[in-house]
């Protein structure tokens, strides 16, 4: 009877060896695990997107009349990058002052520089909060207070370059767009603390239009601080000195970011050494403003009546 059955039927009805059964079960388990891992990854990605904060959302802290301006710049990017011509500026770093009428201590700068590294490499440096003390001059300590997906609150302790004024502490909230190897946008706003009254800013790290493997870093920032000493209206620093120190800090921090991005193998003591060497012949006694005016600044740091 069996001899009359087709060969395929004989094979299909033959008992399956135990080792094949075990192998089949193992394959099923592997496939199940693979599907499970993929579903888990999809769930994590979707959850992250759902939990992520919008870069233009309202955050805790005092809003200034520049808060909306920063969000507007983000919405219309890259329209506000038109000023950016860093190759024509000293050290390839462009910084233009932005003044606020009748508020001499309200410091504003729009800045731009080219970095010979990919946007992903520059983002890695900016995202390394543990080394902010090395990147930003005057920072005595920086610690993470809160962190949720793409929103982080940092507490800064700043050194004040006046011997009788103690260090100050304040908190800044940072938001960022989703990681992208071509462009990432950062926004930040003052949350609370000592001396600082307002701080609104945004930063874009993106591929240079003429060189995809190079980076344009553009930054808009406005801040106002209280330098009062409480003694007959005296100020710890003059308004020109506040602008001058901000300009100096701009060059120091941007140059440090560039050096670390271009030379990731350098340690931070070397970054500081190379940065200071590059800046030794740069003068900060004049500021070019975005309205075309260039103004000389007073050089000594001193207390003065308003």
Steps between C-alpha positions, in 0.01 A plus 500: 500500500777740596681430177211645303511837683689789344850560639400847635223339710744248644738777601226714655371210708843396623555565874707818562826436690528649849796721405296660225215565744745666742653706220157607381403612850826692539441678169151594612641637826763703317240639263272587791783675683592692185142617452477589870819708487378683190165576660675618816721735297199636314322553833800686643532723194128580496497559876799734474327700229179519701683603818737744329440867564438738213794735459265800495292405804462725801749419775515594866669831569466870418421573137651812348412691186773291330345163586257528210774639275714189556208270416430707189861459385470122543175486301648696210842336492723535300374850409682654798830343397543758224745705708737204533834556322753367752782453248532879488528541879800474739574132573197416286266598785233760428329679789262793453355687797124554528398791724176556689384865517534655847635173649881536490556180700283291266772321301417335169719328241447303184798279427619268228805285428609222270634177649701247298310204644165339431184625678481167687853555637414854610173385658694242702712779651198719576308210656789414733370693802767346724761721331311830497733630768784451249311646204349812655729752675395620840303185583593371845255206488218367282261227611189335355190582707235333279505302176202381292563369148597823319459747788775556755534748785854591603615691805796727429736643756684796355812678615464878513823679397467754782674407825221608738212339309437129581426229244140487379275202424214483255310243292449482124255272318618352169287348223627331186355375174530125424857383426582543132845462343429798272338756732408532865344799672543589867295752697556621854331728753571627850303315767607671822790591725726780612589821315386383158168660403439365150677268258359383168699329230510248216777316321507313169759238415468410131684393188667789320312566173825488300661210689271226645782354713564836667280680751350844538422583862267797541388646831258776605504603865357777717551541874471760772662479843480706817846633593376721785709507817226646717721798584365832372407348166853388420555224245762225527588555134417765244276425204793516252694257719203260504495503118876461478509197732211343309686546171815348649301204635339453158836459331634275776206259504448482121870448438507223765203326332674524162833366628342206683282414198794511259741328740297253710824333619620820671437524874348816645824644645637500146175647365536786749866553411434507123196724549690757707786495250261574214334785693812675629500757217123552483367829641163522672503878532244554223169339405342495155122527526241358264392852400842561343651706784828407667551641849811514717459364853653618826776261603525499883247307706376736769200587711311806387178687563228436241 
